[in-house]
């Protein structure tokens, strides 16, 4: 979703870009940014201290949402506790 949001924001701003790497792995995104060959999209809290957050001339990204889906209709206390933890932590990232 963040990949699509970044592409949409760049296109909407009229900025040319080329997708050189896509990954669901945060470690992979950090590695490609560290190589100096690309920029990456991640939460501010995920940016290591040796990388820099770029703002201008890049457009702001839209907010992304997340859905917690349960596989079973009956939820264990552990599953409920984990879901509640996610609900509390994610808005702070």
N, CA, C and O atoms as a MOPAC input file, in Angstrom:
PM7 MOZYME 1SCF
protein

 N      0.80800 1    -1.19100 1     0.00000 1
 C      0.00000 1     0.00000 1     0.00000 1
 C      0.85700 1     1.26300 1     0.00000 1
 O      0.52500 1     2.23300 1    -0.68100 1
 N      1.94700 1     1.26200 1     0.75000 1
 C      2.80300 1     2.44300 1     0.76400 1
 C      3.48900 1     2.65500 1    -0.57500 1
 O      3.75200 1     3.78700 1    -0.98100 1
 N      3.77600 1     1.55600 1    -1.25200 1
 C      4.36600 1     1.60400 1    -2.59700 1
 C      3.41200 1     2.31900 1    -3.55700 1
 O      3.82400 1     3.21300 1    -4.29600 1
 N      2.16100 1     1.92800 1    -3.54200 1
 C      1.15500 1     2.53500 1    -4.42300 1
 C      0.95900 1     3.99200 1    -4.04300 1
 O      0.85300 1     4.84500 1    -4.92400 1
 N      0.90800 1     4.30200 1    -2.74500 1
 C      0.72800 1     5.69100 1    -2.29800 1
 C      1.88400 1     6.56500 1    -2.77500 1
 O      1.67400 1     7.70500 1    -3.19000 1
 N      3.10200 1     6.03400 1    -2.71700 1
 C      4.26600 1     6.80100 1    -3.17900 1
 C      4.19800 1     7.04100 1    -4.67900 1
 O      4.46600 1     8.15100 1    -5.13700 1
 N      3.84600 1     6.02000 1    -5.44800 1
 C      3.73400 1     6.17200 1    -6.90800 1
 C      2.64200 1     7.17200 1    -7.26200 1
 O      2.83700 1     8.01900 1    -8.13400 1
 N      1.50500 1     7.08300 1    -6.60200 1
 C      0.39800 1     8.00500 1    -6.86600 1
 C      0.79100 1     9.44500 1    -6.53600 1
 O      0.48400 1    10.36200 1    -7.29700 1
 N      1.47000 1     9.64400 1    -5.40300 1
 C      1.87800 1    10.99600 1    -5.00100 1
 C      2.88800 1    11.58300 1    -5.98400 1
 O      2.80600 1    12.76100 1    -6.33200 1
 N      3.83000 1    10.77100 1    -6.42600 1
 C      4.82700 1    11.25500 1    -7.39200 1
 C      4.16900 1    11.60600 1    -8.72000 1
 O      4.46900 1    12.64300 1    -9.31100 1
 N      3.26900 1    10.74000 1    -9.18800 1
 C      2.57800 1    11.00100 1   -10.45500 1
 C      1.71200 1    12.24900 1   -10.35100 1
 O      1.69700 1    13.07700 1   -11.26300 1
 N      0.99000 1    12.38600 1    -9.24100 1
 C      0.11500 1    13.54500 1    -9.04200 1
 C      0.91900 1    14.84500 1    -9.01200 1
 O      0.43400 1    15.88300 1    -9.46100 1
 N      2.13100 1    14.79300 1    -8.49200 1
 C      2.99000 1    15.97900 1    -8.43200 1
 C      3.73500 1    16.22000 1    -9.74100 1
 O      4.45500 1    17.20900 1    -9.87800 1
 N      3.56100 1    15.31200 1   -10.70400 1
 C      4.23200 1    15.46800 1   -11.98500 1
 C      5.71300 1    15.12700 1   -11.94200 1
 O      6.47700 1    15.55900 1   -12.80500 1
 N      6.12100 1    14.36000 1   -10.94800 1
 C      7.53200 1    13.97600 1   -10.82100 1
 C      7.77300 1    12.64500 1   -11.52400 1
 O      7.00900 1    11.69400 1   -11.36400 1
 N      8.83800 1    12.59700 1   -12.29600 1
 C      9.20200 1    11.35000 1   -12.97200 1
 C      9.90000 1    10.44200 1   -11.97400 1
 O     10.66800 1    10.90600 1   -11.13100 1
 N      9.63100 1     9.16500 1   -12.07200 1
 C     10.28100 1     8.19800 1   -11.19900 1
 C     10.38400 1     6.86500 1   -11.92100 1
 O      9.70500 1     6.61600 1   -12.91600 1
 N     11.23900 1     6.03200 1   -11.39700 1
 C     11.40000 1     4.68800 1   -11.92500 1
 C     11.45400 1     3.73000 1   -10.74100 1
 O     12.22400 1     3.94200 1    -9.80500 1
 N     10.65300 1     2.69500 1   -10.77800 1
 C     10.67800 1     1.69900 1    -9.71000 1
 C     11.87000 1     0.78300 1    -9.95900 1
 O     11.93200 1     0.07400 1   -10.96300 1
 N     12.80800 1     0.81300 1    -9.02700 1
 C     14.00300 1    -0.01800 1    -9.19800 1
 C     14.01400 1    -1.21300 1    -8.26000 1
 O     14.76300 1    -2.16700 1    -8.47200 1
 N     13.19000 1    -1.16500 1    -7.22900 1
 C     13.16900 1    -2.24200 1    -6.25300 1
 C     11.87700 1    -2.14000 1    -5.46100 1
 O     11.45400 1    -1.04100 1    -5.10200 1
 N     11.25900 1    -3.25300 1    -5.19000 1
 C     10.06000 1    -3.29600 1    -4.33900 1
 C     10.19800 1    -4.48600 1    -3.40300 1
 O     10.61200 1    -5.56900 1    -3.81500 1
 N      9.84800 1    -4.27500 1    -2.14600 1
 C      9.99300 1    -5.34000 1    -1.16200 1
 C      9.02200 1    -5.12400 1    -0.01600 1
 O      8.68800 1    -3.98800 1     0.32300 1
 N      8.57500 1    -6.20800 1     0.57200 1
 C      7.78200 1    -6.14300 1     1.80000 1
 C      8.68900 1    -6.17700 1     3.02000 1
 O      8.21400 1    -6.09500 1     4.15300 1
 N      9.98000 1    -6.29600 1     2.79500 1
 C     10.95300 1    -6.40700 1     3.87800 1
 C     11.52100 1    -5.03200 1     4.22900 1
 O     12.07600 1    -4.34600 1     3.37100 1
 N     11.38100 1    -4.63900 1     5.47900 1
 C     11.94800 1    -3.37500 1     5.92200 1
 C     13.47100 1    -3.39200 1     5.77700 1
 O     14.07200 1    -2.38800 1     5.39500 1
 N     14.08500 1    -4.52300 1     6.07800 1
 C     15.54100 1    -4.64400 1     5.93300 1
 C     15.96200 1    -4.43300 1     4.48000 1
 O     16.99000 1    -3.80900 1     4.21400 1
 N     15.17300 1    -4.95000 1     3.54600 1
 C     15.47600 1    -4.76100 1     2.13000 1
 C     15.34200 1    -3.31000 1     1.71200 1
 O     16.16600 1    -2.80300 1     0.95100 1
 N     14.30400 1    -2.63400 1     2.20600 1
 C     14.11100 1    -1.21800 1     1.87700 1
 C     15.22900 1    -0.36000 1     2.45500 1
 O     15.70100 1     0.57600 1     1.80900 1
 N     15.64700 1    -0.68400 1     3.66700 1
 C     16.74500 1     0.05900 1     4.28700 1
 C     18.03900 1    -0.17100 1     3.50500 1
 O     18.81000 1     0.76400 1     3.28400 1
 N     18.27200 1    -1.40600 1     3.09100 1
 C     19.49700 1    -1.72100 1     2.35100 1
 C     19.57000 1    -0.96500 1     1.03300 1
 O     20.62500 1    -0.43600 1     0.68500 1
 N     18.47600 1    -0.90400 1     0.30000 1
 C     18.50600 1    -0.20600 1    -0.98900 1
 C     18.66900 1     1.30100 1    -0.77600 1
 O     19.32600 1     1.96400 1    -1.57800 1
 N     18.08500 1     1.85000 1     0.28600 1
 C     18.28000 1     3.27600 1     0.57700 1
 C     19.72900 1     3.54100 1     0.99000 1
 O     20.31700 1     4.54600 1     0.58900 1
 N     20.29500 1     2.65100 1     1.78300 1
 C     21.69700 1     2.81000 1     2.20000 1
 C     22.65900 1     2.73300 1     1.02000 1
 O     23.73400 1     3.33100 1     1.04800 1
 N     22.27100 1     2.00100 1    -0.01000 1
 C     23.15000 1     1.87500 1    -1.17900 1
 C     23.30000 1     3.20500 1    -1.90800 1
 O     24.25200 1     3.40300 1    -2.66200 1
 N     22.35500 1     4.11600 1    -1.68000 1
 C     22.38800 1     5.39900 1    -2.35600 1
 C     21.78900 1     5.36700 1    -3.75300 1
 O     21.83600 1     6.36000 1    -4.47800 1
 N     21.22800 1     4.22900 1    -4.12800 1
 C     20.67300 1     4.07800 1    -5.46900 1
 C     19.18300 1     4.39000 1    -5.54800 1
 O     18.62300 1     4.47400 1    -6.64100 1
 N     18.53800 1     4.56200 1    -4.39300 1
 C     17.09600 1     4.75900 1    -4.41600 1
 C     16.64200 1     5.43700 1    -3.13200 1
 O     17.39000 1     5.54000 1    -2.16000 1
 N     15.40400 1     5.89200 1    -3.15600 1
 C     14.73900 1     6.35500 1    -1.94100 1
 C     13.72200 1     5.28900 1    -1.56800 1
 O     13.39700 1     4.42300 1    -2.38100 1
 N     13.22600 1     5.34900 1    -0.35800 1
 C     12.30000 1     4.32800 1     0.11200 1
 C     11.19000 1     4.97500 1     0.93000 1
 O     11.32900 1     6.10100 1     1.40700 1
 N     10.10100 1     4.25900 1     1.08400 1
 C      8.98400 1     4.71900 1     1.90100 1
 C      8.90700 1     3.83400 1     3.13700 1
 O      8.81500 1     2.61000 1     3.03700 1
 N      8.94600 1     4.47700 1     4.31600 1
 C      8.79300 1     3.75600 1     5.58400 1
 C      8.33800 1     4.75500 1     6.64000 1
 O      8.40300 1     5.96400 1     6.41800 1
 N      7.88400 1     4.26700 1     7.77300 1
 C      7.48300 1     5.17800 1     8.84000 1
 C      8.71000 1     5.91200 1     9.36000 1
 O      9.83100 1     5.41500 1     9.25100 1
 N      8.49900 1     7.08100 1     9.91900 1
 C      9.61400 1     7.86900 1    10.44900 1
 C     10.38800 1     7.08900 1    11.50500 1
 O     11.61400 1     7.17200 1    11.57700 1
 N      9.66800 1     6.33800 1    12.31600 1
 C     10.30600 1     5.58800 1    13.39400 1
 C     11.18100 1     4.45900 1    12.86800 1
 O     12.06900 1     3.98800 1    13.57900 1
 N     10.94800 1     4.01600 1    11.64100 1
 C     11.72200 1     2.91400 1    11.06800 1
 C     13.00800 1     3.39200 1    10.39700 1
 O     13.84600 1     2.56900 1    10.02700 1
 N     13.18000 1     4.68700 1    10.23500 1
 C     14.35500 1     5.22300 1     9.54100 1
 C     15.56300 1     5.15800 1    10.47800 1
 O     15.55600 1     5.79600 1    11.53100 1
 N     16.59600 1     4.39900 1    10.11100 1
 C     17.80500 1     4.32400 1    10.95100 1
 C     18.51400 1     5.67100 1    11.01200 1
 O     18.33800 1     6.51700 1    10.13500 1
 N     19.31000 1     5.86100 1    12.04800 1
 C     19.96400 1     7.15900 1    12.26600 1
 C     20.96200 1     7.52400 1    11.16900 1
 O     21.31100 1     8.69600 1    11.02600 1
 N     21.42700 1     6.54400 1    10.39200 1
 C     22.38100 1     6.86000 1     9.32400 1
 C     21.70400 1     7.25500 1     8.01400 1
 O     22.38700 1     7.57500 1     7.04200 1
 N     20.38000 1     7.23600 1     7.97500 1
 C     19.62800 1     7.67500 1     6.78800 1
 C     18.90800 1     8.97700 1     7.10500 1
 O     18.70000 1     9.31500 1     8.27100 1
 N     18.53100 1     9.69900 1     6.06500 1
 C     17.87500 1    10.99500 1     6.23000 1
 C     16.47200 1    10.94500 1     5.63600 1
 O     16.22800 1    10.25100 1     4.64900 1
 N     15.56900 1    11.67700 1     6.24200 1
 C     14.19700 1    11.78100 1     5.75100 1
 C     14.13900 1    12.92400 1     4.74600 1
 O     14.49700 1    14.05900 1     5.06000 1
 N     13.68700 1    12.61300 1     3.54100 1
 C     13.54500 1    13.61800 1     2.49300 1
 C     12.13100 1    14.17000 1     2.52000 1
 O     11.17000 1    13.41100 1     2.64300 1
 N     12.00000 1    15.45500 1     2.40900 1
 C     10.67700 1    16.06900 1     2.31600 1
 C     10.55300 1    16.74100 1     0.95600 1
 O      9.95200 1    16.18000 1     0.04000 1
 N     11.11000 1    17.92600 1     0.81600 1
 C     11.05500 1    18.63400 1    -0.46000 1
 C     12.07800 1    18.03300 1    -1.40400 1
 O     13.14500 1    17.64300 1    -0.93000 1
 N     11.84700 1    17.93000 1    -2.65500 1
 C     10.65600 1    18.34000 1    -3.39600 1
 C      9.62500 1    17.22700 1    -3.51300 1
 O      8.78500 1    17.25700 1    -4.41200 1
 N      9.67500 1    16.25300 1    -2.62300 1
 C      8.74000 1    15.13200 1    -2.70300 1
 C      7.39300 1    15.50500 1    -2.10800 1
 O      7.33400 1    16.21500 1    -1.10300 1
 N      6.30800 1    15.03400 1    -2.71800 1
 C      4.97600 1    15.33700 1    -2.19800 1
 C      4.68600 1    14.50900 1    -0.95000 1
 O      5.25400 1    13.43200 1    -0.77100 1
 N      3.80400 1    15.00800 1    -0.08800 1
 C      3.42000 1    14.21800 1     1.08600 1
 C      2.62200 1    12.98800 1     0.64800 1
 O      1.93800 1    13.00600 1    -0.37500 1
 N      2.72400 1    11.93600 1     1.43400 1
 C      1.97600 1    10.71500 1     1.13600 1
 C      0.64200 1    10.72900 1     1.86300 1
 O      0.50000 1    11.34200 1     2.92100 1
 N     -0.32200 1    10.05200 1     1.28700 1
 C     -1.61400 1     9.93400 1     1.93600 1
 C     -1.48700 1     8.98000 1     3.11400 1
 O     -0.56100 1     8.17200 1     3.17800 1
 N     -2.42100 1     9.08300 1     4.03600 1
 C     -2.44100 1     8.17800 1     5.18600 1
 C     -2.85300 1     6.79100 1     4.73600 1
 O     -3.64700 1     6.62900 1     3.81000 1
 N     -2.30400 1     5.80300 1     5.40200 1
 C     -2.64400 1     4.42100 1     5.10400 1
 C     -3.37600 1     3.82300 1     6.29500 1
 O     -3.13700 1     4.20900 1     7.43900 1
 N     -4.25100 1     2.89600 1     6.02500 1
 C     -4.97900 1     2.22700 1     7.08700 1
 C     -4.58300 1     0.77100 1     7.18000 1
 O     -3.86000 1     0.24800 1     6.33100 1
 N     -5.06000 1     0.13800 1     8.20600 1
 C     -4.78700 1    -1.28400 1     8.38800 1
 C     -6.04000 1    -1.94200 1     8.94800 1
 O     -6.77200 1    -1.35200 1     9.74200 1
 N     -6.26200 1    -3.15100 1     8.52600 1
 C     -7.40900 1    -3.92600 1     8.98500 1
 C     -6.90000 1    -5.14800 1     9.72400 1
 O     -6.02000 1    -5.85700 1     9.23600 1
 N     -7.45100 1    -5.38900 1    10.89500 1
 C     -7.13900 1    -6.60300 1    11.63600 1
 C     -8.23700 1    -7.61400 1    11.32100 1
 O     -9.40500 1    -7.39800 1    11.64300 1
 N     -7.85200 1    -8.70400 1    10.69600 1
 C     -8.82300 1    -9.74100 1    10.31700 1
 C     -8.57000 1   -10.98600 1    11.15700 1
 O     -7.42500 1   -11.37500 1    11.38600 1
 N     -9.64200 1   -11.59600 1    11.60600 1
 C     -9.55000 1   -12.79300 1    12.42900 1
 C     -9.93400 1   -14.01200 1    11.60500 1
 O    -10.87900 1   -13.96500 1    10.81700 1
 N     -9.20100 1   -15.09700 1    11.78900 1
 C     -9.48700 1   -16.33100 1    11.06700 1
 C    -10.64300 1   -17.10700 1    11.66800 1
 O    -11.34300 1   -17.82200 1    10.95100 1
 N    -10.85300 1   -16.98400 1    12.94100 1
 C    -11.91700 1   -17.71900 1    13.63300 1
 C    -12.90800 1   -16.74500 1    14.23700 1
 O    -12.56100 1   -15.61500 1    14.57900 1
 N    -14.13300 1   -17.19200 1    14.36300 1
 C    -15.13900 1   -16.33600 1    15.00100 1
 C    -14.93100 1   -16.28700 1    16.51500 1
 O    -15.26600 1   -15.29400 1    17.16100 1
 N    -14.37800 1   -17.35900 1    17.07400 1
 C    -14.05400 1   -17.38100 1    18.49500 1
 C    -12.60600 1   -16.95900 1    18.67000 1
 O    -11.70600 1   -17.56000 1    18.08300 1
 N    -12.38000 1   -15.93500 1    19.46800 1
 C    -11.03600 1   -15.39100 1    19.62700 1
 C    -10.52000 1   -15.68400 1    21.03400 1
 O    -11.21500 1   -15.47200 1    22.02700 1
 N     -9.30600 1   -16.16900 1    21.08900 1
 C     -8.69300 1   -16.44600 1    22.39000 1
 C     -8.28800 1   -15.13300 1    23.05400 1
 O     -8.13900 1   -14.12000 1    22.37100 1
 N     -8.10800 1   -15.13500 1    24.36300 1
 C     -7.62900 1   -13.92400 1    25.04600 1
 C     -6.28500 1   -13.43900 1    24.49200 1
 O     -6.03700 1   -12.23400 1    24.43800 1
 N     -5.42000 1   -14.36900 1    24.08200 1
 C     -4.12400 1   -13.97500 1    23.52100 1
 C     -4.30300 1   -13.22400 1    22.20300 1
 O     -3.62800 1   -12.22300 1    21.96000 1
 N     -5.20900 1   -13.70500 1    21.35400 1
 C     -5.47500 1   -13.04500 1    20.07300 1
 C     -6.06400 1   -11.66100 1    20.30900 1
 O     -5.66800 1   -10.70100 1    19.64800 1
 N     -6.98900 1   -11.55000 1    21.22600 1
 C     -7.59600 1   -10.24400 1    21.54600 1
 C     -6.54800 1    -9.28200 1    22.10000 1
 O     -6.52500 1    -8.10600 1    21.73900 1
 N     -5.68100 1    -9.78700 1    22.98000 1
 C     -4.64200 1    -8.93200 1    23.56400 1
 C     -3.67800 1    -8.43800 1    22.48500 1
 O     -3.27400 1    -7.27500 1    22.49400 1
 N     -3.31300 1    -9.31800 1    21.56100 1
 C     -2.40400 1    -8.92700 1    20.48500 1
 C     -3.06200 1    -7.88800 1    19.57700 1
 O     -2.42500 1    -6.90200 1    19.20600 1
 N     -4.31700 1    -8.09800 1    19.22100 1
 C     -5.04400 1    -7.14100 1    18.37600 1
 C     -5.14500 1    -5.78300 1    19.06900 1
 O     -4.97500 1    -4.74700 1    18.42700 1
 N     -5.41800 1    -5.78100 1    20.35800 1
 C     -5.49200 1    -4.51700 1    21.10100 1
 C     -4.13800 1    -3.82600 1    21.15400 1
 O     -4.05800 1    -2.60000 1    21.06900 1
 N     -3.09000 1    -4.60000 1    21.29200 1
 C     -1.73300 1    -4.03100 1    21.27600 1
 C     -1.45700 1    -3.34800 1    19.93800 1
 O     -0.94100 1    -2.23100 1    19.90300 1
 N     -1.79900 1    -4.01100 1    18.85300 1
 C     -1.60000 1    -3.43500 1    17.52300 1
 C     -2.39200 1    -2.14100 1    17.38600 1
 O     -1.86700 1    -1.14800 1    16.88300 1
 N     -3.63400 1    -2.14100 1    17.82200 1
 C     -4.47300 1    -0.93300 1    17.74600 1
 C     -3.86800 1     0.22900 1    18.51500 1
 O     -3.99800 1     1.38100 1    18.10100 1
 N     -3.20700 1    -0.06100 1    19.63500 1
 C     -2.62700 1     0.99500 1    20.45900 1
 C     -1.30100 1     1.49100 1    19.89500 1
 O     -1.02300 1     2.69000 1    19.93700 1
 N     -0.49000 1     0.59700 1    19.37500 1
 C      0.86400 1     0.96000 1    18.93800 1
 C      0.89400 1     1.59100 1    17.55700 1
 O      1.60300 1     2.57900 1    17.36300 1
 N      0.15900 1     1.06800 1    16.59700 1
 C      0.26900 1     1.54800 1    15.21700 1
 C     -0.02700 1     3.03200 1    15.03900 1
 O      0.66800 1     3.68400 1    14.26000 1
 N     -1.01500 1     3.59500 1    15.71600 1
 C     -1.23200 1     5.04400 1    15.50900 1
 C     -0.06700 1     5.90800 1    15.95000 1
 O      0.02500 1     7.06800 1    15.54900 1
 N      0.82300 1     5.36900 1    16.76500 1
 C      1.95600 1     6.16800 1    17.23800 1
 C      3.14400 1     6.08900 1    16.29000 1
 O      4.11700 1     6.82100 1    16.46900 1
 N      3.09000 1     5.22900 1    15.29600 1
 C      4.22700 1     5.07400 1    14.37200 1
 C      4.18000 1     6.07000 1    13.24600 1
 O      5.06200 1     6.07200 1    12.38600 1

